[in-house]
Amino acid sequence: MTRKSSFLSDELQEYLTRHGTPPDPVLADLAEETARLFLADMQIAPEQGTLLTQLTSFGRVRAAIEIGTFTGYSSICIARGLVPGGRLICCDVSEKWTAMARRYWERAGVADRIELRLGPAAETLRALPEEPTFDLAFIDADKVGYLDYYRLLVPRLRPGGLLLADNVLWSAKVVSAAEEGRDTEALRRFNDEVAADQRVDVVMLPLADGLTLARKLS
């Protein structure tokens, strides 16, 4: 698997992964197949996957939603942590990559817990009831869309619900004055608004490419 964190030396990264629960054969095969397609950088790191399963399990999550499914690694990790009868809605625009995800959902035995909705995620979110429904949300999609997804998701989170967003440090570009790219600027705006939002308490973890956890207060 491609190392995701630019904040650790190779030695420390290897130590970190060696002292955590390794991916099982399904996730390992999925990561390998994704890497063969030269798309490993678009997939979450294995330690993030373990954390997603743990947070979903700790929170006794019954209803979850994911924005950006890609080849299915994170969705498997979330689905595995759901309480019995729990459901995960996956939002993505790619039939090609989610077809691969479907194959691995079947292999992982979680296909019956997942509902895939193809189409622009903002449209999917706007079509959902405007009431607190979800216990957990995970954003890992187009960076320009992060703020819209956040604004649409927070009202739909239950009190105590958790929203996670990946890539929030963007290989340290968010703190570089020389970086003015569209994605970098979008992530800066997202990070600033989330940090100032009184509806949530927030921690940003230097895990992989940066992971924000925002817990809805009420």
PATI-559975 format. One record per residue (C-alpha): chain; residue in one letter; x negated, y negated, z negated; residue number from 1. Coordinates in nm, 3 decimals, m for minus. Example, Ala and Ser with C-alpha at 12.3 -4.5 7.8 and 13.67 -1.06 7.14 Angstrom:
2
A  a  m1.230  0.450  m0.780  1
A  s  m1.367  0.106  m0.714  2
END
This chain:
218
A  m  0.000  0.000  0.000  1
A  t  m0.113  m0.354  0.071  2
A  r  m0.218  m0.544  m0.241  3
A  k  0.033  m0.822  m0.294  4
A  s  m0.120  m1.041  m0.564  5
A  s  m0.372  m1.307  m0.465  6
A  f  m0.431  m1.390  m0.832  7
A  l  m0.606  m1.068  m0.931  8
A  s  m0.931  m0.919  m0.820  9
A  d  m0.915  m0.588  m0.636  10
A  e  m1.050  m0.421  m0.948  11
A  l  m0.782  m0.568  m1.175  12
A  q  m0.506  m0.496  m0.924  13
A  e  m0.615  m0.134  m0.902  14
A  y  m0.626  m0.114  m1.283  15
A  l  m0.279  m0.268  m1.312  16
A  t  m0.117  m0.027  m1.067  17
A  r  m0.302  0.273  m1.212  18
A  h  m0.157  0.196  m1.555  19
A  g  0.202  0.164  m1.441  20
A  t  0.453  0.419  m1.321  21
A  p  0.360  0.505  m0.962  22
A  p  0.616  0.512  m0.681  23
A  d  0.783  0.849  m0.640  24
A  p  0.751  1.033  m0.304  25
A  v  1.055  0.856  m0.154  26
A  l  0.924  0.507  m0.228  27
A  a  0.569  0.606  m0.134  28
A  d  0.687  0.738  0.204  29
A  l  0.897  0.425  0.260  30
A  a  0.601  0.200  0.182  31
A  e  0.377  0.402  0.412  32
A  e  0.624  0.394  0.701  33
A  t  0.672  0.020  0.657  34
A  a  0.296  m0.032  0.652  35
A  r  0.259  0.163  0.976  36
A  l  0.487  m0.095  1.134  37
A  f  0.238  m0.365  1.023  38
A  l  0.502  m0.515  0.794  39
A  a  0.366  m0.422  0.451  40
A  d  0.338  m0.788  0.344  41
A  m  0.715  m0.824  0.372  42
A  q  0.777  m0.551  0.116  43
A  i  0.775  m0.597  m0.260  44
A  a  0.481  m0.463  m0.457  45
A  p  0.526  m0.129  m0.637  46
A  e  0.502  m0.292  m0.980  47
A  q  0.784  m0.527  m0.880  48
A  g  0.996  m0.227  m0.787  49
A  t  0.941  m0.069  m1.127  50
A  l  1.031  m0.398  m1.295  51
A  l  1.351  m0.426  m1.090  52
A  t  1.462  m0.081  m1.201  53
A  q  1.380  m0.158  m1.564  54
A  l  1.559  m0.495  m1.566  55
A  t  1.865  m0.343  m1.400  56
A  s  1.869  m0.062  m1.654  57
A  f  1.800  m0.286  m1.956  58
A  g  2.081  m0.517  m1.850  59
A  r  2.324  m0.230  m1.800  60
A  v  2.400  m0.380  m1.462  61
A  r  2.725  m0.272  m1.301  62
A  a  2.744  m0.521  m1.013  63
A  a  2.434  m0.637  m0.827  64
A  i  2.363  m0.821  m0.504  65
A  e  2.049  m0.845  m0.294  66
A  i  1.971  m1.111  m0.035  67
A  g  1.719  m0.967  0.208  68
A  t  1.705  m0.587  0.223  69
A  f  1.444  m0.522  0.494  70
A  t  1.350  m0.151  0.489  71
A  g  1.512  m0.080  0.154  72
A  y  1.243  m0.058  m0.114  73
A  s  1.391  m0.312  m0.356  74
A  s  1.746  m0.191  m0.302  75
A  i  1.648  0.163  m0.402  76
A  c  1.481  0.029  m0.715  77
A  i  1.788  m0.175  m0.814  78
A  a  2.035  0.103  m0.731  79
A  r  1.843  0.349  m0.946  80
A  g  1.888  0.124  m1.250  81
A  l  2.264  0.073  m1.219  82
A  v  2.499  0.215  m1.480  83
A  p  2.714  0.507  m1.362  84
A  g  2.969  0.370  m1.118  85
A  g  2.762  0.057  m1.056  86
A  r  2.744  m0.101  m0.712  87
A  l  2.489  m0.299  m0.514  88
A  i  2.577  m0.524  m0.221  89
A  c  2.289  m0.565  0.025  90
A  c  2.287  m0.865  0.260  91
A  d  2.069  m0.868  0.569  92
A  v  2.080  m0.969  0.935  93
A  s  1.874  m0.687  1.086  94
A  e  2.038  m0.368  1.205  95
A  k  1.694  m0.233  1.294  96
A  w  1.532  m0.259  0.952  97
A  t  1.843  m0.172  0.754  98
A  a  1.883  0.144  0.963  99
A  m  1.552  0.250  0.814  100
A  a  1.678  0.146  0.471  101
A  r  1.986  0.365  0.514  102
A  r  1.768  0.668  0.582  103
A  y  1.577  0.613  0.261  104
A  w  1.891  0.541  0.059  105
A  e  2.009  0.886  0.157  106
A  r  1.677  1.043  0.064  107
A  a  1.677  0.862  m0.271  108
A  g  2.034  0.973  m0.344  109
A  v  2.163  0.618  m0.390  110
A  a  2.354  0.562  m0.066  111
A  d  2.688  0.598  m0.244  112
A  r  2.601  0.303  m0.472  113
A  i  2.512  0.059  m0.193  114
A  e  2.728  m0.147  0.040  115
A  l  2.545  m0.310  0.331  116
A  r  2.683  m0.633  0.474  117
A  l  2.518  m0.739  0.798  118
A  g  2.528  m1.106  0.889  119
A  p  2.398  m1.440  0.761  120
A  a  2.377  m1.410  0.384  121
A  a  2.521  m1.757  0.316  122
A  e  2.835  m1.662  0.507  123
A  t  2.860  m1.335  0.317  124
A  l  2.825  m1.518  m0.014  125
A  r  3.082  m1.782  0.072  126
A  a  3.330  m1.507  0.155  127
A  l  3.294  m1.358  m0.196  128
A  p  3.527  m1.466  m0.478  129
A  e  3.417  m1.788  m0.646  130
A  e  3.412  m1.636  m0.992  131
A  p  3.150  m1.468  m1.214  132
A  t  3.116  m1.118  m1.075  133
A  f  2.752  m1.013  m1.065  134
A  d  2.518  m0.904  m1.343  135
A  l  2.205  m0.926  m1.128  136
A  a  2.100  m1.095  m0.804  137
A  f  1.773  m1.060  m0.613  138
A  i  1.659  m1.304  m0.343  139
A  d  1.384  m1.200  m0.103  140
A  a  1.478  m1.339  0.236  141
A  d  1.411  m1.645  0.455  142
A  k  1.253  m1.908  0.235  143
A  v  1.442  m2.199  0.389  144
A  g  1.763  m2.034  0.275  145
A  y  1.659  m1.979  m0.088  146
A  l  1.821  m2.293  m0.226  147
A  d  2.153  m2.229  m0.052  148
A  y  2.154  m1.870  m0.175  149
A  y  2.077  m1.985  m0.529  150
A  r  2.353  m2.245  m0.528  151
A  l  2.603  m1.990  m0.402  152
A  l  2.492  m1.715  m0.640  153
A  v  2.473  m1.890  m0.977  154
A  p  2.850  m1.956  m1.002  155
A  r  2.904  m1.589  m0.914  156
A  l  2.677  m1.463  m1.192  157
A  r  2.829  m1.356  m1.521  158
A  p  2.703  m1.528  m1.839  159
A  g  2.382  m1.350  m1.928  160
A  g  2.340  m1.240  m1.568  161
A  l  1.994  m1.245  m1.415  162
A  l  1.881  m1.393  m1.084  163
A  l  1.539  m1.300  m0.948  164
A  a  1.357  m1.465  m0.658  165
A  d  1.043  m1.333  m0.493  166
A  n  0.750  m1.517  m0.330  167
A  v  0.793  m1.831  m0.539  168
A  l  0.418  m1.898  m0.555  169
A  w  0.372  m1.838  m0.182  170
A  s  0.004  m1.742  m0.202  171
A  a  m0.058  m2.056  m0.412  172
A  k  0.052  m2.280  m0.124  173
A  v  0.318  m2.442  m0.347  174
A  v  0.042  m2.622  m0.541  175
A  s  m0.176  m2.715  m0.245  176
A  a  m0.140  m3.076  m0.129  177
A  a  m0.271  m2.969  0.211  178
A  e  0.019  m2.731  0.268  179
A  e  0.322  m2.891  0.433  180
A  g  0.482  m2.598  0.612  181
A  r  0.858  m2.559  0.629  182
A  d  0.864  m2.249  0.408  183
A  t  0.626  m2.404  0.155  184
A  e  0.837  m2.718  0.125  185
A  a  1.153  m2.509  0.092  186
A  l  1.004  m2.308  m0.192  187
A  r  0.887  m2.623  m0.371  188
A  r  1.240  m2.762  m0.358  189
A  f  1.380  m2.431  m0.476  190
A  n  1.135  m2.403  m0.766  191
A  d  1.199  m2.762  m0.876  192
A  e  1.577  m2.726  m0.872  193
A  v  1.577  m2.395  m1.058  194
A  a  1.341  m2.530  m1.326  195
A  a  1.570  m2.832  m1.380  196
A  d  1.898  m2.638  m1.378  197
A  q  2.057  m2.655  m1.724  198
A  r  2.280  m2.358  m1.648  199
A  v  1.989  m2.115  m1.668  200
A  d  1.674  m2.043  m1.863  201
A  v  1.380  m1.964  m1.642  202
A  v  1.045  m1.792  m1.642  203
A  m  0.814  m1.774  m1.340  204
A  l  0.585  m1.473  m1.347  205
A  p  0.251  m1.452  m1.161  206
A  l  0.350  m1.106  m1.042  207
A  a  0.261  m1.020  m0.683  208
A  d  0.344  m1.341  m0.489  209
A  g  0.534  m1.495  m0.781  210
A  l  0.866  m1.381  m0.926  211
A  t  1.120  m1.614  m1.087  212
A  l  1.367  m1.483  m1.344  213
A  a  1.663  m1.712  m1.418  214
A  r  1.919  m1.605  m1.679  215
A  k  2.260  m1.768  m1.667  216
A  l  2.345  m1.920  m2.004  217
A  s  2.721  m1.963  m1.984  218
END
